[in-house]
């Protein structure tokens, strides 16, 4: 079988050892696991570096059977904590305009790493973490990430800032971050909703992407919700970027000397004044005397 292109770690080629004591654990078993943990933590999202999970699982099994589960667990937590401290330092020097993109990458990277680590240490998780610590390895790793990386003011300040400005950040990326934060420890965010600690965690922002997070809407809240929707549409209309975009779409008419034009759009839910501004721009600024448009827009152009 060809092994071209695959760099095998020298630690994985050491002689087979069946008995576990302090010396063999420190010299053979743990270095093998440590090298695998480091690789898993540092691989990019979607990237999977060849690792023998069967061999790693077997190593964990032997260590647990020889009463080294506690030491192995403590070593694992120490490695992950040290790595996340370096990640936190990287975020501190990241510019605000690139902060969310960087955080989203690190969050996705960590989620992928947790899946790999839990798969390797599943036997330790079953017979030590769950039985003796009354916890779960997933929860413990997520707790470390929450305490070291996400528990900072900068992250939620930037999220609150971009949430108040439409299209200030890619909605898909914002949704990924919100769902990721919620899955780290959903109970904490539910508590924040109950206490209405808006300055710490924005409940309205989380409710955009997490179903059934807020209490059910009562009928007497409908006028308020209608007013909020109207304000959102007005903000879109008065947004400088959106107006420029609308005008750029119809500048193509300038290349045609005809006094007639047809304006097309796949945005049937734009606000009334915005539609009028686009069509009036065609007639007044571009000099088109006759503008045809889809039927649902004709009522707006008078």
Buried (B, 14 or more C-beta within 10 A) or exposed (E): EEEEEEEEBEEBEEEEBEEBEEEBBEEBBBBBBBBBBEBBBEBEBEEEBEBBEEEBBEBBBBBBEBEBBEBBBEBBBEBBBEBBEEBBEEBEEBEEEEBBBBBBBBBBBBBBBBEBBBBBBBBBBEBBBEEEEEBBBBEBBBBBBBEBBBEEEEBBEBBBEBBEEEEBBEEEBBBBBBBBBBEBBEEBBBEBBEEEEBEEBBBEBBBBBBEEBEEEEEEEEEEEEEEEEEEEBEBBBEBEEBBEEBBEBBEEBEEEEEEEBEBEBEEEEBBEEBBBBBBEBBBEEBEBEEBEBEEEBEEBBE
